[in-house]
Amino acid sequence: MILVPLFHNLAKAKNLTDTPSARKSHSLQVPILGGVAVYLAAALPIAIFSIFFQDLMVLNTALLLGFGSTTLIVLGVKDDISGVKPFTKLIFQLCIAVFVIYMLQINI
């Protein structure tokens, strides 16, 4: 409730908006930092929880998930600002997902 309006205003002030194109579903310019606000709203409580309650949550797991999600948010911001080819973005996302799943030894 705090971060989304804050980042919305920041994006508008810095003219960080997404211009509509054939690849986009919107028809007006949209601020691009909403994903960062949502990411921080989820990541900060998880980070605080994992630091203060290490006996409940393994720090290694939190760090690996944090690495994966941070890498993906950086890719998303880069895509919003300068554009990343869809196939390149898909391959990068798959590599990060496979890496995190492998490192955490998650069985699907």
C-alpha positions as CSV (number, residue, x, y, z in Angstrom):
1,M,0.0,0.0,0.0
2,I,3.0,2.3,0.5
3,L,5.5,1.2,-2.1
4,V,3.2,1.0,-5.2
5,P,2.1,4.7,-5.0
6,L,5.6,5.7,-4.1
7,F,7.1,4.0,-7.1
8,H,4.3,5.1,-9.3
9,N,5.0,8.7,-8.5
10,L,8.8,8.2,-8.8
11,A,8.3,6.6,-12.3
12,K,6.1,9.5,-13.4
13,A,8.5,12.1,-12.1
14,K,11.5,10.5,-13.8
15,N,9.5,9.8,-17.0
16,L,10.1,6.0,-16.6
17,T,7.1,4.9,-18.6
18,D,6.4,2.1,-21.0
19,T,5.3,3.2,-24.5
20,P,2.6,1.2,-26.2
21,S,3.7,-1.0,-29.0
22,A,2.5,-4.1,-30.9
23,R,4.0,-6.3,-28.2
24,K,2.2,-4.4,-25.3
25,S,-1.4,-4.8,-24.2
26,H,-1.9,-1.2,-23.0
27,S,-2.8,1.7,-25.2
28,L,-1.5,4.6,-22.9
29,Q,1.9,5.2,-21.3
30,V,2.3,3.2,-18.1
31,P,4.8,3.7,-15.3
32,I,7.3,0.8,-15.3
33,L,8.4,0.5,-11.7
34,G,5.2,-1.3,-10.3
35,G,6.9,-4.7,-10.5
36,V,9.8,-3.4,-8.4
37,A,7.4,-2.1,-5.7
38,V,5.6,-5.5,-5.6
39,Y,9.0,-7.3,-5.5
40,L,10.2,-5.2,-2.6
41,A,6.8,-5.6,-0.8
42,A,7.4,-9.4,-0.9
43,A,11.2,-9.5,-0.6
44,L,11.6,-7.3,2.5
45,P,9.4,-9.2,4.8
46,I,10.9,-12.5,3.7
47,A,14.4,-11.1,4.2
48,I,13.6,-9.8,7.7
49,F,11.8,-13.1,8.6
50,S,14.8,-15.2,7.5
51,I,17.3,-13.1,9.4
52,F,15.3,-13.0,12.7
53,F,13.9,-16.5,12.6
54,Q,16.7,-18.6,11.2
55,D,15.6,-21.6,13.1
56,L,12.2,-21.5,11.2
57,M,13.6,-20.8,7.8
58,V,16.9,-21.9,6.4
59,L,19.0,-18.8,5.5
60,N,20.5,-20.7,2.5
61,T,17.0,-21.2,1.0
62,A,16.1,-17.5,1.5
63,L,19.4,-16.4,-0.1
64,L,18.9,-18.7,-3.2
65,L,15.3,-17.6,-3.7
66,G,16.4,-14.0,-3.2
67,F,19.1,-14.4,-5.8
68,G,16.7,-15.9,-8.3
69,S,14.0,-13.3,-7.7
70,T,16.4,-10.4,-7.7
71,T,17.9,-11.6,-11.0
72,L,14.5,-11.9,-12.5
73,I,13.4,-8.4,-11.4
74,V,16.6,-6.9,-12.9
75,L,15.8,-8.7,-16.1
76,G,12.2,-7.3,-16.0
77,V,13.4,-3.8,-15.4
78,K,15.9,-4.1,-18.2
79,D,13.1,-5.3,-20.5
80,D,10.9,-2.4,-19.5
81,I,13.6,0.2,-20.0
82,S,15.4,-1.0,-23.1
83,G,13.6,-4.1,-24.3
84,V,14.8,-7.7,-24.3
85,K,13.9,-10.1,-27.1
86,P,11.1,-12.5,-25.9
87,F,13.1,-15.7,-26.7
88,T,16.2,-14.3,-24.8
89,K,14.1,-13.4,-21.8
90,L,12.4,-16.9,-21.8
91,I,15.8,-18.6,-21.9
92,F,17.2,-16.4,-19.2
93,Q,14.1,-17.1,-17.0
94,L,14.3,-20.8,-17.5
95,C,18.1,-20.9,-16.7
96,I,17.5,-19.0,-13.4
97,A,14.5,-21.3,-12.5
98,V,16.5,-24.5,-13.3
99,F,19.5,-23.2,-11.3
100,V,17.4,-22.4,-8.2
101,I,15.4,-25.7,-8.4
102,Y,18.7,-27.6,-8.8
103,M,20.4,-25.8,-5.9
104,L,17.5,-26.2,-3.5
105,Q,17.0,-29.8,-4.6
106,I,13.3,-29.3,-5.2
107,N,11.5,-32.3,-6.7
108,I,8.6,-31.4,-9.0
